[in-house]
Amino acid sequence: MKAPIYVDKGRTYHADSCEELRKAVAGDELDFSALCRGSYPGRKIPDKTLRGICSVGLWDATHEQKWGLPWHRNEGIELTWLETGSLDFTLESGSYPLHPGDLTITRPWQPHKLGEPHVNAGRLHWLILDIGVRQPHQEWRWPDWIVLTQEDIVELTDFLRRNEQPVWTLDNETALCFWKITECSRHEIDDVASKLIIYINELLLNLLEMFRSQRVNLSTSLTTARRSTELFLNSLKHSLDDQWTLETMAEGCGLGITRFVHYCKEITNLSPVQYLNQLRLEQAAHLLVANPATSITDITFQCGFSSSQYFATLFRQKYKCTPGTYRKTAKYSIHNQQHSNYAKA
């Protein structure tokens, strides 16, 4: 079970707890060190020490692993640097094979995964900083120990929020800075807190200089309320059994009902409730065929419908038959297809 990170307007949010990595470390599959808080693995950072650091550390895998980090989200801005080896890094926009020297930038709560499906041999460093946002359109709030000037912070934030390029190549100076940060994870936090403050500020300043020196493609759409709605709708299929209402869906986006309905209609051409029911019906149709031993009533509730009668009515409107007939027809079609394939063989 993933530990909750925060509760906002009645809804509990979770960040990745890296269970696959935790198991690999327990099985001595790779060298690992990290300082962390919340549900992340590693040595815990006290609540009042360097607030904002979620996790900082490194792993060193000398052979291909039998695990990967499937689709997940982190509550902060995540920076990773691949020092050696190779690694497959995937966002919703596509896959990126990482090579030594590559830096990845993942925005808060942006879905991503590592491994395809498994992690390759390599040495990976990371830093996850919570900057106090839960939706793309919200303003970033950096920890008070970040000492860049206000002008530099504003400029860096703008680059990080609206940057559409997820993979960069680090220069030697910035790579060394990253290496010093993650080497601190091998020590107790009280012994390296001051060093971490210096090194992390240095890293952020170096990143700002990197952005300034290159042509960065910035997208305003990444920081809009529409983007918040789009991300929420994309994630909705993973929580269909939640008892969603129009109000709680709007709250999940951090928006008022009117704006949420407007953007949902713009993106899907459906009202929020219509879109939710469409996802639930598609899931129900899949389960009716995939799980023939599961009762229709159980599937009804698994997909978030609170009434069998309501589910049956909506199902008939969409698929022009009852759930029972749909299951029998699909079973008959599968049987005939298998028989046809056998005859051809």
Backbone torsions as a table, in degrees:
resi	resn	phi	psi	omega
1	MET	NA	129.6	179.6
2	LYS	-77.2	137.6	179.9
3	ALA	-73.2	140.3	178.7
4	PRO	-67.1	142.7	177.6
5	ILE	-95.0	-42.3	178.2
6	TYR	-164.1	161.1	175.6
7	VAL	-118.9	128.0	-177.1
8	ASP	-134.3	119.4	177.2
9	LYS	53.3	44.6	173.9
10	GLY	83.7	-3.0	-179.4
11	ARG	-114.7	132.6	-179.5
12	THR	-92.2	130.1	179.4
13	TYR	-107.6	148.3	179.9
14	HIS	-126.9	146.4	171.2
15	ALA	-109.2	168.9	-179.0
16	ASP	-62.5	138.6	177.4
17	SER	-107.2	4.4	173.0
18	CYS	55.5	44.5	-177.5
19	GLU	-60.5	-38.6	-179.4
20	GLU	-63.4	-42.5	177.1
21	LEU	-65.7	-41.0	-179.9
22	ARG	-58.8	-43.0	179.5
23	LYS	-66.8	-38.5	179.3
24	ALA	-64.6	-39.4	178.1
25	VAL	-64.9	-43.8	179.4
26	ALA	-62.3	-30.0	179.3
27	GLY	-91.1	10.8	179.0
28	ASP	56.7	36.5	178.8
29	GLU	-79.9	-20.1	-178.1
30	LEU	-160.2	161.8	174.7
31	ASP	-81.7	138.2	-173.5
32	PHE	-148.6	139.0	171.1
33	SER	-149.5	142.1	-179.0
34	ALA	-161.3	148.9	166.7
35	LEU	-109.5	136.8	-170.5
36	CYS	-156.3	171.9	167.9
37	ARG	-141.9	173.0	-178.7
38	GLY	68.5	-138.8	-173.6
39	SER	-92.5	2.5	-178.3
40	TYR	-75.3	150.1	178.6
41	PRO	-77.8	151.3	178.7
42	GLY	130.6	-173.9	177.2
43	ARG	-78.6	130.8	-171.8
44	LYS	-74.4	139.9	174.6
45	ILE	-93.5	129.2	177.7
46	PRO	-56.9	151.0	-174.0
47	ASP	-54.4	-39.6	-173.5
48	LYS	-90.6	2.1	-176.9
49	THR	-101.7	123.2	176.2
50	LEU	45.4	57.4	178.0
51	ARG	-58.0	138.4	-178.0
52	GLY	112.6	-29.6	177.0
53	ILE	-76.8	118.0	175.4
54	CYS	-89.2	-45.4	-179.6
55	SER	-159.8	138.3	172.3
56	VAL	-141.9	130.5	-176.9
57	GLY	177.4	-167.1	179.5
58	LEU	-154.2	153.4	167.3
59	TRP	-125.0	151.6	-179.4
60	ASP	-130.4	102.1	-179.4
61	ALA	-103.7	118.0	-177.0
62	THR	-90.5	-3.5	176.7
63	HIS	-148.3	163.6	179.7
64	GLU	-61.0	136.8	-176.3
65	GLN	-90.3	167.5	176.8
66	LYS	-105.2	20.2	-178.0
67	TRP	-141.9	164.5	172.9
68	GLY	-147.1	172.2	174.4
69	LEU	-103.3	102.4	-177.5
70	PRO	-67.5	-178.0	-176.3
71	TRP	-49.5	126.6	-179.6
72	HIS	-155.5	174.0	178.8
73	ARG	-133.6	151.5	173.2
74	ASN	-119.4	146.3	-174.9
75	GLU	-75.3	-12.9	-177.3
76	GLY	-118.9	-179.7	171.4
77	ILE	-72.3	127.8	-177.0
78	GLU	-113.6	127.7	175.5
79	LEU	-116.7	127.2	174.2
80	THR	-125.7	147.3	178.4
81	TRP	-129.9	122.8	176.5
82	LEU	-90.4	110.8	-178.0
83	GLU	-78.4	-46.5	179.9
84	THR	-142.0	163.7	177.1
85	GLY	83.6	-152.9	-179.8
86	SER	-145.4	160.0	-178.1
87	LEU	-161.4	138.9	175.9
88	ASP	-92.0	122.6	-178.6
89	PHE	-117.6	126.0	-173.7
90	THR	-128.0	131.6	171.1
91	LEU	-115.7	174.3	176.8
92	GLU	-62.3	-24.1	-178.6
93	SER	-81.4	-11.4	-179.9
94	GLY	147.9	178.8	-179.0
95	SER	-104.1	146.8	-177.4
96	TYR	-134.4	109.3	175.4
97	PRO	-73.2	117.4	-176.5
98	LEU	-86.3	144.2	178.3
99	HIS	-123.3	163.7	-179.1
100	PRO	-52.7	132.1	-179.8
101	GLY	97.0	-6.7	-178.2
102	ASP	-79.7	139.8	174.8
103	LEU	-112.5	135.6	173.7
104	THR	-111.4	145.3	177.1
105	ILE	-124.1	117.7	179.6
106	THR	-119.6	123.7	-178.3
107	ARG	-71.4	159.4	179.3
108	PRO	-53.8	130.4	176.4
109	TRP	64.8	18.9	177.1
110	GLN	-83.0	123.5	-179.3
111	PRO	-62.7	136.9	177.3
112	HIS	-160.4	165.7	176.3
113	LYS	-146.0	159.5	179.6
114	LEU	-124.7	129.8	-178.1
115	GLY	99.9	149.0	-177.7
116	GLU	-141.3	70.5	-4.6
117	PRO	-89.5	-10.6	-174.1
118	HIS	-102.6	158.1	177.7
119	VAL	-79.5	135.0	178.3
120	ASN	-83.1	172.4	172.4
121	ALA	-63.6	135.0	-178.9
122	GLY	169.2	166.7	179.7
123	ARG	-117.3	112.4	-174.0
124	LEU	-115.9	132.9	176.6
125	HIS	-111.5	150.3	178.5
126	TRP	-150.9	157.1	174.5
127	LEU	-143.3	126.8	176.6
128	ILE	-121.0	118.8	-178.6
129	LEU	-115.6	125.0	176.5
130	ASP	-81.4	120.2	179.4
131	ILE	-113.4	26.0	166.1
132	GLY	72.5	25.2	178.4
133	VAL	-118.9	148.7	177.3
134	ARG	-120.4	-10.2	178.4
135	GLN	-139.5	150.6	-176.3
136	PRO	-58.6	-29.4	-174.6
137	HIS	-85.0	-4.5	-178.3
138	GLN	-82.0	153.2	-178.8
139	GLU	-76.1	140.2	178.5
140	TRP	-76.8	142.2	176.9
141	ARG	-126.5	102.6	-176.6
142	TRP	-75.7	151.8	175.4
143	PRO	-57.1	150.4	-175.0
144	ASP	-70.8	-10.5	177.9
145	TRP	-90.3	0.8	170.2
146	ILE	-80.2	117.5	-167.4
147	VAL	-109.3	15.1	173.5
148	LEU	-62.1	154.5	178.5
149	THR	-63.2	159.5	-179.5
150	GLN	-58.9	-38.9	179.5
151	GLU	-64.3	-42.6	179.5
152	ASP	-67.2	-40.0	179.1
153	ILE	-62.3	-43.6	179.1
154	VAL	-61.2	-44.0	-179.0
155	GLU	-67.4	-44.4	179.1
156	LEU	-62.4	-43.7	179.2
157	THR	-59.5	-41.7	179.9
158	ASP	-62.9	-43.0	177.4
159	PHE	-61.4	-47.5	-175.3
160	LEU	-69.6	-36.1	-178.3
161	ARG	-72.1	-36.7	-170.0
162	ARG	-112.9	11.7	-179.8
163	ASN	-78.3	127.4	179.8
164	GLU	-98.4	-0.9	179.9
165	GLN	-100.0	110.1	-174.2
166	PRO	-83.3	-17.0	-175.6
167	VAL	-125.4	131.6	-179.9
168	TRP	-131.0	164.0	175.0
169	THR	-107.5	122.4	-177.4
170	LEU	-80.5	143.7	171.2
171	ASP	-79.4	167.8	-174.3
172	ASN	-61.7	-39.1	-178.2
173	GLU	-64.4	-44.3	179.8
174	THR	-70.6	-36.4	177.1
175	ALA	-62.1	-42.2	177.7
176	LEU	-62.3	-39.0	177.6
177	CYS	-62.0	-44.1	178.9
178	PHE	-62.7	-42.2	-179.8
179	TRP	-61.3	-41.1	179.1
180	LYS	-65.5	-36.0	178.8
181	ILE	-63.5	-49.7	-174.6
182	THR	-76.3	-23.7	173.8
183	GLU	-64.4	-26.0	176.6
184	CYS	-63.0	-23.5	-178.1
185	SER	-68.7	-11.4	178.0
186	ARG	-83.7	-1.2	-175.8
187	HIS	-123.5	167.8	175.6
188	GLU	-69.8	144.2	-174.1
189	ILE	-59.5	-35.7	-179.0
190	ASP	-64.2	-24.8	-177.9
191	ASP	-86.6	-15.3	-173.1
192	VAL	-129.2	6.0	-175.1
193	ALA	-58.0	-46.5	-179.1
194	SER	-64.4	-39.9	177.9
195	LYS	-62.5	-42.4	-179.9
196	LEU	-61.7	-41.0	178.2
197	ILE	-58.6	-47.4	-178.3
198	ILE	-65.3	-48.8	-174.9
199	TYR	-67.2	-40.4	-178.9
200	ILE	-68.0	-40.4	175.1
201	ASN	-62.6	-39.2	178.0
202	GLU	-64.5	-40.9	178.8
203	LEU	-62.0	-45.7	-179.6
204	LEU	-63.6	-38.7	177.7
205	LEU	-65.5	-40.9	177.8
206	ASN	-64.4	-38.4	177.3
207	LEU	-63.9	-40.2	177.9
208	LEU	-61.4	-43.4	178.0
209	GLU	-63.4	-37.1	178.1
210	MET	-63.3	-45.5	179.1
211	PHE	-62.5	-40.8	-178.9
212	ARG	-64.4	-33.2	-174.2
213	SER	-83.8	-10.7	-177.6
214	GLN	-122.0	159.2	177.1
215	ARG	-81.4	109.6	-176.0
216	VAL	-102.3	127.6	178.0
217	ASN	-84.3	107.6	-177.7
218	LEU	-102.5	138.6	-178.5
219	SER	-119.9	119.8	176.6
220	THR	-65.2	-28.5	-175.6
221	SER	-64.7	-19.6	-178.3
222	LEU	-74.2	-12.2	-174.9
223	THR	-121.0	22.5	-175.6
224	THR	-101.9	165.0	174.6
225	ALA	-64.1	-31.9	176.7
226	ARG	-61.7	-40.6	178.5
227	ARG	-64.7	-39.2	176.8
228	SER	-59.9	-42.8	179.1
229	THR	-65.1	-42.7	-179.3
230	GLU	-61.2	-44.2	178.6
231	LEU	-63.7	-41.0	179.1
232	PHE	-62.9	-46.0	-179.0
233	LEU	-63.9	-36.1	178.4
234	ASN	-66.1	-30.9	-177.8
235	SER	-89.9	-8.6	-173.4
236	LEU	-62.5	-32.1	-177.4
237	LYS	-65.2	-16.0	179.4
238	HIS	-88.5	-3.0	-178.3
239	SER	-139.9	42.4	-176.3
240	LEU	-66.7	-25.0	-178.5
241	ASP	-82.4	-4.5	173.3
242	ASP	-67.1	147.9	-179.6
243	GLN	-84.9	73.0	-175.9
244	TRP	-70.1	143.1	166.9
245	THR	-124.3	168.4	177.5
246	LEU	-58.4	-38.5	-178.7
247	GLU	-66.3	-46.0	-177.2
248	THR	-71.1	-30.4	175.6
249	MET	-67.0	-42.9	177.3
250	ALA	-62.7	-41.1	178.4
251	GLU	-64.3	-35.3	177.9
252	GLY	-61.5	-23.6	176.7
253	CYS	-95.2	-7.7	-175.1
254	GLY	70.6	28.2	-176.7
255	LEU	-124.5	160.8	169.9
256	GLY	-73.0	161.4	-175.4
257	ILE	-60.5	-44.0	-176.4
258	THR	-60.5	-47.4	180.0
259	ARG	-67.0	-39.7	179.8
260	PHE	-62.4	-46.4	178.9
261	VAL	-60.9	-40.6	-179.7
262	HIS	-60.8	-49.2	-176.8
263	TYR	-71.3	-35.1	177.7
264	CYS	-62.4	-44.3	178.2
265	LYS	-63.5	-39.4	-179.6
266	GLU	-65.6	-37.8	-175.7
267	ILE	-82.5	-41.7	-171.2
268	THR	-111.2	-13.0	-173.2
269	ASN	64.6	22.5	178.0
270	LEU	-134.8	157.0	170.8
271	SER	-71.7	161.4	179.7
272	PRO	-55.6	-43.9	-179.2
273	VAL	-66.7	-39.5	177.4
274	GLN	-63.2	-42.1	-179.8
275	TYR	-66.0	-43.1	178.3
276	LEU	-60.7	-45.3	179.5
277	ASN	-64.6	-35.2	178.0
278	GLN	-62.7	-45.0	178.1
279	LEU	-63.0	-41.9	-179.6
280	ARG	-65.2	-40.8	179.4
281	LEU	-66.7	-40.1	177.8
282	GLU	-63.6	-40.4	177.1
283	GLN	-66.1	-41.4	179.2
284	ALA	-62.3	-43.7	178.8
285	ALA	-59.7	-40.3	178.2
286	HIS	-64.6	-45.5	-176.7
287	LEU	-68.4	-33.5	178.7
288	LEU	-58.5	-36.0	-179.4
289	VAL	-88.2	-42.6	-175.1
290	ALA	-72.5	-29.9	-177.5
291	ASN	-123.3	73.4	-174.3
292	PRO	-64.8	-20.6	-179.0
293	ALA	-84.9	-12.0	-179.7
294	THR	-84.0	132.8	-177.7
295	SER	-67.5	154.6	178.9
296	ILE	-63.0	-35.2	178.3
297	THR	-63.0	-44.6	179.0
298	ASP	-63.0	-41.0	178.7
299	ILE	-64.6	-37.2	177.6
300	THR	-54.1	-49.4	-176.8
301	PHE	-77.6	-31.5	176.6
302	GLN	-60.3	-32.9	-177.8
303	CYS	-90.5	3.9	172.8
304	GLY	96.4	0.7	177.6
305	PHE	-80.2	135.4	-177.9
306	SER	-93.2	-5.5	-177.7
307	SER	-140.9	127.9	177.8
308	SER	-64.0	-36.8	-179.5
309	GLN	-66.4	-42.8	178.4
310	TYR	-63.6	-42.6	178.3
311	PHE	-60.8	-47.0	-178.0
312	ALA	-62.5	-38.2	179.8
313	THR	-64.8	-47.8	179.8
314	LEU	-65.7	-38.1	-179.1
315	PHE	-63.9	-42.3	-179.9
316	ARG	-65.6	-36.7	178.7
317	GLN	-65.0	-37.4	-176.3
318	LYS	-83.6	-43.4	-171.5
319	TYR	-107.3	0.8	174.9
320	LYS	61.8	26.3	175.8
321	CYS	-162.0	169.4	178.3
322	THR	-77.6	161.1	176.0
323	PRO	-57.4	-39.5	179.4
324	GLY	-63.7	-43.4	178.5
325	THR	-65.0	-40.0	179.0
326	TYR	-59.7	-43.8	-179.3
327	ARG	-64.7	-44.4	-179.3
328	LYS	-65.2	-42.2	-179.8
329	THR	-64.1	-43.1	179.7
330	ALA	-65.4	-40.8	178.8
331	LYS	-62.6	-41.1	179.4
332	TYR	-65.2	-40.8	-179.5
333	SER	-65.2	-41.8	179.3
334	ILE	-64.2	-42.6	179.4
335	HIS	-60.5	-45.3	-179.9
336	ASN	-64.4	-37.9	179.2
337	GLN	-65.6	-42.9	178.7
338	GLN	-63.9	-40.6	178.7
339	HIS	-63.8	-40.2	178.8
340	SER	-64.4	-42.6	179.0
341	ASN	-64.3	-37.4	179.4
342	TYR	-66.0	-41.1	-179.1
343	ALA	-65.1	-38.8	179.4
344	LYS	-67.2	-34.8	179.8
345	ALA	-68.3	NA	NA
